[in-house]
Amino acid sequence: MTAHVDAGAPVRRLLAASWAVTGFQLGRLLTWPRLAMAAVGAVFPAAVMLAVRRAAHGPLPPDLAVVTLYALIPEAICMLGLLVTMCPAVADELERGTWPHVATRPRGRRALLLGSWLAAVIWTGTVAIVATLLALTVVDVGRPVVVGCVFVALTALSCAGRGALFALPAVILPKRALVASVGLALVGECLAGTIPAVVNQGTVSLRLRSLLVHWLGWRDKVPAEMQLFIDPQPPAVHLAAVAILVTVLLTAAVVILERRQFPPGDEL
């Protein structure tokens, strides 16, 4: 008799291991300093909007308020949260001396990276969504339900895409991942994302801006000189582009991590 081979078993085991790492990493984040940092991040956009309202002696126009919140939440809060949670994924294991245990377990490296990425997405996304809800209570955006739903979607895409992007410095330069990720965010996302050329097609920023304009029906409101900074493709194209970008970046990070060796005492 021929033994039945379950082709999906390795994938299920990897998913189970990754989910276990996710739970463990989220547990690590549930400390008072981390919770305090998350609380500050959640309150920060609302505080900024109140300060702007006081400085302007009145509420901002709804469209300008939405743009300001977009810069504060899917861009700033998500990036900062991912820098804190995703960058130390490998460095923490090296510093704690637990890397040999991770490296010698079957699928241990892959599970560590994928689980840490998912934990960073969940943690940062939760903070950003709470920040959105708090900000919408203090600012007039015209259609708060619609804007809230759009921001939740943009937050998910921002966290998934930027988390995968920061996974590369985390595995290439573990001890300097934070500095490298900041540089990558400034050059790869902020600078390249605003260049109206082929280079910005590979950035999350372009996709987020284009989806914001499309979902809020701002196509006719965008000035002609700003049309260069958005892509007129339908939302399905932008969603597919982010999914492909996440897949490519995470695959590259997994391949690099599988091949990397970290000798004890070496400066990384």
Buried (B, 14 or more C-beta within 10 A) or exposed (E): EEEEEEEEEEEEEBBEBBBEBBEEBBEBBEEEEBEEBBEEBBBBBBEBBEEBBEEEEEBBEBEEBBBBBBEBBBBBBBBBBBBBBBBBBBBBBBEEEEBEEBBEEEBBBBBBBBBBBBBBBBBBBBBBBBBBBBBBEEBBBEEBEBBBEBBBBBBBBBBBBBBBBBBBBBBBBBBBBBEBBBEBBEEBBEBBBBEEEEEBBBBBBBBBBBBBBBBBEBEEEBEEEEEEBBBEBEEEEBBEBBEEBBEEBBEBBBEBBEEBEBEEEEEB
